[in-house]
Amino acid sequence: MKGLPPVVITAFVLVAGFALCAVQFPNIASTRVVGNLLTDNAFLGIVATGMTFVIISGGIDLSVGSVIGFTTVFVALAIERWGVPPLVAFVAILVLSAGFGAAMGAIIHVFDLPPFIVTLAGMFLARGASFLLSTESVPITAPVYSTVSDFALRMPGGGRLTAVAIIMIVIVIGGALLLHLTRFGANVYALGGSRTTASLMGVAVGKMTVKIYMLSSLLAGIAGIVFSFYTSAGYSLSAVGVELDTIAAVVIGGTLLTGGQGSVIGTFLGVLIQGMIQTYINFDGTLSSWWTKIATGVLLFAFIALQQGLVALARRPVAKRAGAAS
Amino acid sequence: MTALLPRRGLAQILALIVILAVDRVVSPQFFDLRLQDGRLFGSLIDVLNRGTPVALLSLGMVLVIATRGIDLSVGAVMAICGAIAASLADSHGLPVVLAAALGAGLICGLWNGFLVAVLGMQPIVATLILMVAGRGIAQLITEGRIVTFSSPDLVWLGNGSVLGLPVPVAIALGMLILTGAVVRGSALGLLIEATGGNARASELAGVGTRAMILSVYVWCGVCAALAGVIAAADIMGADANNAGLWLELDAILAVVIGGTSLFGGRFSLVLAVLGALIIQTMNTGILLSGYPPEFNLLVKAAVVLAVLLLQSPKLSGFAGIMARLRGTKP
């Protein structure tokens, strides 16, 4: 790939954007604001890490928002109504969500179906199941929750690095190592490059597909637990539409939606860019929250157009493509 | 017009009959129709009326999917066009309102089509942009409020009646006939299928694939605009946050239930609309049965999976049975 890799451009946009914000509102450049930004976007960062794997492998997972919603309700009910110890509830929900992802991956592979529609069904299923559990918001009062919420590392300048932010950073680093340094990660790229080639090279395509969706749902489950720490409640309508924010963050982070290219670090930067836009709008006070959506849309367009240009450059000797395939 | 009613609609028609029968068991008055003030009333009419937005969306969506594309932005386009119609309704006449709303839908479709056909973006990604930004734009138009109106002309579009049928149903029927006449009355439908089947081969064979792709996204935008106007007229207001929310998924679902493959190629307008009606009949049935509407999503998930598995190339056994039923070979 000639020229700048997309991640560098994402990083540049983040730094330049942050600098612009800091010029206008000097208070933004404080560890307090940065700490809050990390805390507010912790669940998004975790779920986006999983989505990065799925998208690099050439798939998509629309069910993550619903899995987060289901997790918050399940955890809240298990702890508050059924009297299950929090740790047991966490393990149970993680096993459940991993199994859910594995099932979706298995259906996608065995029946050779488009991931878009299979995970769409998964999205309906998980959201419907959380409605069945409870349609009202269930507050969580377990002592673990206040302990975790209160825990924070002090940063110089008065900022607080909260527990959920630390969990997110650990998962992002773990995800990056898994993607870039292990055989599993290499196989993910191989699948996204070309399924047939990967299979001919000896990658167990079926097993990989199951594992990738399992990872995505597992991380969505962890994100759900983090979300419940963040809000101290379980609500079946929480995290509606998060799958869109997640996909947007992954794309802004320079991952190619056709698969085969991308990085977890880029995704992390994409999450931070979205958080930064939100923070700027909060600081400004006069802008309405819908500007976040428009700004995200514009950024999405800019990054996709950029990638399209890079891909076109790389493929120029080959004939032009008509009617892109999904 | 025989091409409009393909032989392969058997499964969908059977499904609709089964669901209708279940609805009849759940609610004994389901098939009752009565004429009041020159308009038919009853659960069946209600199904048609409520199903109109998704039916309209699926009319555009089926053409897009036939070219191997997908349009995620239709819900957001509905919100934009509903917002435009609602903000203009009390100060302008109906023609201006309609022209503005449909024009906006056309521009949205043109934008999507430009990204896909000219810039060569993946359809999912290209339309994701408008899906994310569109709701923001709609909120910009309504300034974050729920805009209400009382213009009788526009309200008539949502609640009036024509020849005993609710106006939205008549509009959807008209759009189905119009789209069918244009697409199947000419070679256009065949060219669209060719584009979806193999874009490169079609282009070499002289099909203007770019023009095809561009025009189906434009048509999809116009259909979404019409659905948005009807949805706004129905509630006499525009809610940028909730108008058309997740309807893109229902529309895609309707098309898939209608037997059009997400991998492009052959499509059927009638079956897509039938798919929309199947979804709505299910929704209404669940409402009538007294189960909480939360069950909707679970039932929908089960139906999507069932339809997917039936269409799966790996389940050739079922395809064989269906082929024997139809008396042809798979």
Interface residues (C-beta under 8 A of the other chain):
Chain A: I60 I107 V110 F111 D112 L113 P114 F116 I117 V118 L120 A121 G122 M123 F124 L125 R127 G128 A129 F131 L132 T135 L244 I247 A248 V251 L257 T258 S288 W290 W291 T292 K293 I294 T296 G297 V298 L300 F301 I304 A305 Q308 A312 A319 K320 R321 A322 G323 A324 A325 S326
Chain B: T67 R68 G69 I70 V116 A117 L119 G120 M121 Q122 P123 I124 V125 A126 L128 I129 L130 M131 V132 A133 G134 R135 G136 I137 Q139 L140 G144 T195 G196 A199 R200 E203 T209 R210 I213 A240 L249 I252 L253 V256 L262 F263 P292 E294 F295 N296 L297 L298 K300 A301 V304 L305 L308 L309 S312 P313 K314 L315
